[in-house]
Amino acid sequence: MNTLVGKRLRYPYDGMMGIGLMRASDDLVIYTTSVTPTTFDPSWVGGSITVDWGDGTPTESHATGLSHTYAMAGTKKVKFSCSDWSKITTLDVNTDDCIYALPSFSKLIGLSAFYLRINHFTGIFPSLSSCIHLSDIHIALNNFSGVLPSFSSCVDLLAFRFYSNIFSGKIPSFISNTKLLALSGHSNLFNDYEIGGFSSQKSLASLELQNNLLPETSINAILTDLVESLSISGRVPCTVNLAGTGNAPPSYTGIENINTLSGNGWTVTVNKENNNIVYLGGSVTDGYDATDYDTMSWRGIVGSTLQTTYSPGRNIVNYNAGIGGTGSWYALIRLQEDVLSKSPSLITCDWTLNDSGVWAFYQSCQEACLRRILTACPTAQIAILLFITIGDPDVDNTTNLGATQCTVISALAAHYGLTVINCVTPIQNAVTGGTHLNALYNNSVHPVDAGHIILANTILPVAITLLNDYPVSRGVLPLRLYASAELENTPIIRYGIDNDGETGSGWSTSGNARISSTGNDTISWDGTFQSFGMDSNYGAGAGSYAWSVDGGAETIIDASTLYYYGPFHHRWAGVYGVHTVTVRIVSGTVEVKRFMAI
């Protein structure tokens, strides 16, 4: 079925296959080709056209359309003649047999409907600026390329379909086409947008621009213009598709605009960026003392709010990497499995509560942890959280934080261009304002629900700002502030069954762990490191054991007094080199789970 609407095509080279139209009384030439016999049935409205089918059959004349079956395959030159092309109002040529480029349409000034869909036309699509009465244009499923011309003179345009071509460059402005009902330009190569182009349509109910190459700035601009159109009285809801292969996801500004449009009954589809957020830390991050770890902790509140806030344009995936007792050293041990493997966009680092003791060591651990993250995830955002032990009834930042920790964290953040979130001052302000500390904290470390809400309200706006600025462009890492080079090595993680030696006869196996209740049984590991830790059973029923390094003095651990597991209870830090760690059973049952060293 071929339909041509109210305009003539001009093709300058009669020897090439295509459509040609010159002066008002000139012939319109269409080249049609087929590998098999085919039926060709162009149609038109508005005037009488004479057709020469180009295969030797008699010329026919008809006022509304003709159908002709070719007996032989091959290219045919079909010639249409009309005494006044300006009377043609509809032209439909939607076969799959018309090929090559199109010329000018300047003589089809009466055209109101123009259909060239499902052909093989190539080249630049000519201007339709003289066709001021056009209301319906359908040129989809061709091979038109280059820049799509302006249709600003077609002020009566209701529907425009130009999808599945090879148009590129800037989507022209449609600000003059205020009557538009539907526009479909998906599956092209557009990479720009004329700002303001979709701000004036009152009745536009369908906008399809998926599967192009539109960058974030263009996606945001389109959404901004659509929001602007809401100010038009009687604006109808619209279904908008800006997703698909090639188009970028919107920024946070675009997401806010989607929320505005959705609130007015619109349906907006965009590509969603995947943002993985890892909450690395200890028991406060995990949610200890919240009534529900995953919904009432600061982590749960922040995570669920971010998912809701960004849901129109981003897939927010939250990873809980909070394990009680985690400081910067244990974070180094866990980093690959619990953080880096998640390809995070944002990492919150909570280790201030559990970093205490030899600061020359912990400042190096903190820097090593940050450098490993920055090396593996150079575009990720990082926020260091200050969760500090709080005494009742007074909350004192200086006393509880400590000058050394403040200095180290501030220096590292400034040196690497990172963000520090002070989670102490908001608690202090709440207490100063009359809230008793017991209503916020269950003990000197762990907040209850009310405390977690304050922490969430402190962290959330910073997290939003950081996500809005993701990804980050960073250069080469600066020189180290502290001696952290060896701590940046891949940690040694070995299980109880992967030891380098055992003595005694009491050892048995439980999964990857080794268990013994026989006094003086020993187990040992060799390696090149400067610090180590070990996971064992803990709490009621756990025994006691002693550990030593290179045959030195033993340190005895009564595991029954521990209320959570972790290498932080009995780690050693010394000089980097080859060392042997030996664990000896003192009494009771000891389950050796993991040996970890850096």
N, C-alpha and C positions, 0 to 999 in steps of 0.2 A: 504494500500500500504506500503510495507516494502522494504527499500533499504539499503544495506550495501556497504560501499565503501572501497576497497583496504586494509582492515585490519581485523584481527580476534580478537574475544573477548575471554577472558579466565575467567572462573568462577570456583573457586576451589571446590565448594560443589555441587556435582551432584544431591544431594537430594533436593536442593532448586531451586525455579524457577528463571530463569535468562538467561544469555547468557554465554557460555563457549568456550574458545579456548586455546589450549596449544601449542604444537610444530607445525612446518610448515605443517605437514601432519595430524594433529589431527582433530577430528571432532569439528564443531561449534554447540553448543547446545543452543537452544532458547526454553524457556518455555512460552507458550501462553495459556491464559485462557479466558473463556467467560461464562457468565450466560445464553447465548442463543447460538444456532448454529451459526457459523460465517465462513466467508471466509478469509483465510490467504494467502497473496500473496507477499512474499518477492521477491526482485529483486536484481540483481548484474550485473556487467560488468567486463569482463577481463579474465574469465576462466570458465571451466565446473564444476558444483557442482551437487552432488547427494543428494537428500533429502529423509529422512524417516519422514513421517508426524506424526508418533507416535500414530496412531489410528488403526493400523492393516492393513491399505491399503498398496498396493505394493509401494516399494521404486521407485522413479522416478529420472531421470537424465535430466538436461537441462543446456544449456549454458548461458542463459540470465535471466531466471526467471520462476517462477511457480505460479499457483494459486490452492488452495485446499479448498474445503468447508467441514467443519466438520458437521456431522449429529447430534452429541450430544454435549451438553454443558459440560464444565469441563476443567481441565488443561491437556495440551498436551505437551509432550517432543518432539520437532522437532529437528532432527539431520541432520546437513549439513556436507558433506564430500567433501574434495578437495585434490588433490595430491600435489598442490603447492599454498598455500594461497597468496604468494607474487605477484601472477599474478592478483589478484582481485584489480580492480581500483575503483569500486563503490559499495557501500553496502547501501541498503535502507531498514530500518525496522521501518516504521512509522505507525504502527497500534496502537490502544489503548489497546492492549491485552498483550504486553510484559512487564514483571515486574521483580523487584528485581535488584540487583546491577550488575555492569560490572567489569570484571577483566582486565588483561593486553591486549594491542593490539600490542605487539612488533613484531609479525610475519606478519602483514599486511603492509609491507614496500612499496608496490606499490600503496597504497590507495591515490586517489586524491579527492574523494568525499565521505563524511561520513554522513549519515542521520539516526538519531535515534529519530526523533521528535515524539511528541504525543504518548508517552508511559508512563509507570509507573516505570521506572528505579529509583532506590534509591542508597544512599551511595555516596562514593567519586568517582568522575569521574577520570578514570585512565589517565596516561600520554600518549600523542600521539607523544612523542619526536622522535620515530623512523619512523614516517610517514612524511618524509621530503617533499613529493610531494603533500601534501594536499593543495587544493585550496578552498574547500567549506566544511564547517562543520555546521551541523544543529542538535543540540541536545536540542532544546527548548521544553517546555511543558512536562517536566519530573519532577522528585523529587530528582535530584542530589543535594547533600549538601556538606558542607565543603569548602575547599579552591580550587579555580579553578587553575589547573596546568598551568605552562608556556607553551607557544606555540612558543617559540623563534626559534626552529629548523624548523618550518613550514614557510620558507621564501617566499613561493609562495602563501600564504594564501590570498585569495581575499575577502571571505565572511565568517563571523563567527556569528552564531546565537545561543545564549545560554540563551535566555530570559525565564521567567516563570519557574525557578527552585528554589532551596533553597541555592544557593551558598552564601557564607559569607566570611568575612575577606577582604583581599586586592585584588583589581583588578590587575592582573599581568601586567607587562610591555609588550607592543606590539611594542617596538622600533625596533625590528628586522623584523617586518612584514610590510615592507615599501610599499608593493603592495596592502594593504588592501583597499577595496572599501566601505565595509559596515560592521559595528559591532553592534550587538544588544544584550545587556545584561540587559535589563530592567526587572523589577519585580523579583528581587532577594533580598539578604540581605547584599550586599557589604557595608562595613563601612570604607574602606580605599582605597588608590590608590597609585600605584607605580609611584613616580614622574619621569617624562620623558617619560612615556609610550605612549603618543600620540603626540610626538614632531617631529616624523620623517616621517609621512605619507603624501605623495604628493597627492594621489588620493582618500583619504577617503572622501566620499561624504555623508555618513549617520552614525551618532553615537547616539545610543539610550541607555541611562543609567538611565532613569527615574524610579521612584518607587523603590529606594533602601534605604539605610540608610547612605548615604554619608554626612559627616559633612562639614562645611564651608571650612575647610582647604583643603579637597579633591576636592570640587567643584572649589575652586580658583586654585588649582594645575592643574586640567584638563584644565581649561580655559587658564592658563599661557602657558601650553604645546602647545595648539592649536594655540595660537598667535605666539609661536616660530616657528611652522610649516609654517607660512606665509613666512618665509625667503627662503623656498624651491622654486626654480624656477619652474613655471608652476603649483603652488598649486591651486587646484580646490576649489571652495566654498563648504561648508559642511552644512548640516542640523544637528543641535545638540540639543538633548533633555536631560536636566539634572533636570527636574522638577519632579512633582509627589509626592505622599505620601512618607514621610521618608527622602527625601533629604533636606538639608538645603539650604537657599538662599545664594548667594555669598556675600562677603564683598564688600567694595567700590573698592578695587583692582580688584576683579572679574568683577564688573560692568564696570570698565574702559576697561578691556579686551573684554567684550561683545561689547562695543562700537567700539573697534578696529576691531573685527571680522565682525560686522554688516557693517562697512564701506568698507569691502572687499567683500560684497555680501553674507555673511553667514546669516543663520537663526539660532538663539540660543534661546532656551526656558529654563528658570529656574524658580524656585519658587521665589515668590516675598514676601519679608517681608513687613508687614504693618507698616508704620511709620506715626503716627499722630503728627502734629506740631501745637501747640497752641500759638498764638501771643497775649499775655495778656498785656493790657495796656490802654492808653488813646487815645486822638484824633490823636496824631502823628502816633501811631500804626494803628489806624483806617484808616488814609490816608487823614485827613483834609487838604485842600488846594492843594492836588494833583488833576490834571485834571480828573483822574479816580481813585477812591479809591482802586479798586481791581486790577488794572493793572499798575498804575504809582506810587503807594505808595511804600515805601521800603518793606513793607510786601508783596505786590503783586509781586514785582520784585523778591524778595528772594524766595517766595513760588513757582512761576512758574519756576524759574531756577532750584530749587531743584527737582521739578517734572520731568523736562527734563533730568537733570544730572543723576538721579537715576532710570529713567523709566525702564531700562532693568531688574533691580533686586529688586526694591522696589516700593511699592505703597505709594506715598507721598500724604497724605491728609492734607490740610491746613485749620485751623479753625481761623477765625477772632474773637478774643475776645477783640478787641479794642473798648472801649466806652469812649467818651469824659469825662474828669474829673476824670478818675480812678486813684486813688493812692493806696497805700498798704491796707488802711482800706476797701475801696470799693472792692478791689481785694479779700479780705477775704470774703466779703459778696457773691461775684460772683463765688468763687473758685469751689464749687462743681458742679454747673450747667454748667459753661462755660469752665472749665479746667479739673477737675478730671474725670468727666463723659466721657471725650474723650479718656481716656487711652493714654496719650501723651508719645511720645518718646523724644520730645524736647519741652521745654517751654521757650519763651522769656518773660522777665518780665520788663515792662516799667511802673515805678511808680515815678521816680525821679521828673518829672515835677510837679506832683500834691501833693507830700508830702512836705508840708511846714507848719511851725508853731511850735507846741510843740514837739520837737524831742524826748523827753523821751517817748512820746506816739507812734510816727511814727516808731521809731526804733524797738519798740516791735511789731508793726503791720507787719513790713517787716519780722522780724524773724518768727513770727507766720505763715505768709503766706508761707515762705520757708519750715518751719517744717511740715506744713500740706501737702505740695506737696511731700516732701521727704518721709513722712510716707505712703501716699496713692500710690505714684509712685516711689518706691525706686530705680528703674533702669533707671529712666528718666534723661536726660540731662537738665540742667537749665542754662540760660544765663541772667544775669542782665544787662539791657541796661541803659546807661547814656545819656538821652536826656535832655538838659539843656536849660533854657531860655537864649537867646542870644541878646545882645544889639548892636545897630548899632552906629558907624562904627566898633567898636573894638569887638573882640571875646576874652574873657579872661576866661580860665578854672577856675582859682582860684576864681575870683569874682562871676562868674555865678554858679559854682557848690557849693561852700561853704565848708569850712573845716569840718563842722560837718557831712554833708551828705557824703563826701568823706571818712571820718573815719569810719562811720557806714557801708557803703556798702562794703568797703574794708575788714573790720573786719568780716562781715557776710560771704562774699565770701571765705575768708581764713579759717574761722572756719568750714564751711560746705563743703569745696572743690568744690566751684562753679566758674563759669566763669563770668567775668565782661567785657563788650564790651564798650569801650569809643567811643561814637559817636560824641563827641565834637571836639576832636583834628583834625579829617579830615576836618571838616568845617573850623576850624581855619587855617589849612594849605591852604585850597582853597582861603580864604580871603587874607592870607599873600602872596599867589602866584599871586594876582592881580584880583581875582574874587570879584565883589562887593557883599556884603551881601544881597542886595535886589534881586539879581539874584538867590539866594538860599533860602531865607526865605521871606514869605509874611508879617510876623510880628515877634514879639520877640519869638514866640513859634513854629509856624507851617512852615515847609519847603514846598517849591513848588517842581515841578517835578525835577529840577536840584539838589535841596537839597536832595530829596528822593533817587536819583540815587547815590549820595555820601554815604548816610547812607546804602543803599543796598550793595554797594561795600565793605563797612566796615563790615557789619554783615554776608554776605554770606560765605566768607571763614571760618569764625569761626563756622558757622552753619554746614558746611560740615565736619569740623574736629570733631565736637561734635557727629554728626550722625555716622561718621565712628567708633567712640569709644562707640557707643550704642550697648548693654545695659551696664550700669555702675554697678559695684559690690560695694555696700556700706554695712558697718556694722551698729551697733547700733548708733543712733543719739547721738552726743555729748551733754553735758550739755548746757543749754541756756546761751547766752551772756546777754540777757536782760529779763525783767519780762514779758514774753509773754504767760505764761501758760493758763490764762483764755481766751486770745484771740484765742487760738487754739481750743476752744469749737465750736460746730456746731452753726452757726449763727441762730438767730431768724428772720424769714422772715414771715411777716403777711401782709395781704392786708387791704385796707380801710374798707371792710365789716367785717373783723375779729377783730374788736376792742373790748375793754373791757368796753366801756361806751361812751354814747353820751348825750349832753344836747342841748336844743333848738329844733325848729320844722322845720328847713330849710333843713335837710339832705335828699338827694336822692341817688339813686344807679345808677352807670354806669359801668357795668361789675363787676369787683372786687373792684372798687373805690367808695369812698363816696364823694359827692359834696354838697357844701352849698354856698349860697350867702347872708346868714343872719348873720349880725354882732353878735359877742359873742357866736355863736354856738361853742360847743367844742366836741372834740373826744379824747379818751385816750387809752393808752396801758399799761399793767403791765408786768414786767418780771425781770429776774435776769441777769444783764449785767453790763458792765462798759462804754459802748459807744453805741450811736444810731444815726440813720439818717432816713430821710423820703423823699420819692419821691412825688413830686406834679407837677401840671401843671406849665408852665413857659412861659415867653415871653409876647407878646402883648395880652391883654385880661385877663391875670391872675391877681388874687387879692393879697391881703396881709394877712398874718397870723402871729401869735405869738406862740412860743413853750416854754415850761417850764418843768423842771424836779422836781418832788417831791414838787410841790407848790412853787418853788423858783422864782427867777427873770425871766421875759420873755425876749426872743429875737425875735425881729420883722423881718420878711422876706417879702420884696416886690418882689414877684415872677415875676412881669412884667419886672423887670430889669435883670432877668436871661436869658442867651442865650442858655443854654442847661440844661437838667434836671440832677438831681443826688443828693444823700444824702450828698455829699461833701460840699454843700453850707451851711448846717445847722446841722452839727453833734455835738454831745456832748460827751466828755470823762471825766469820773469821777472815783469814787471808785467802784470796783466790788461789787455788792450786788443787793437787790431787789429795783426796782425803778418804778415810774409811770411817763409816759410822757404824757403831755396834749397839744393839739393844739387848738388854739382859732382863729376863723375867725375875722379879723380886718375890711376888706372891700373887695368889689368885689367878684368874684367867685373863690373859691378854690377847687381843686380836689385832695383829699388825695389818693394816689395810693398804696404806700407800706410803712410799718414800718419795719425797719431793726435794729437789735441790736446784739452785741456780749459782 
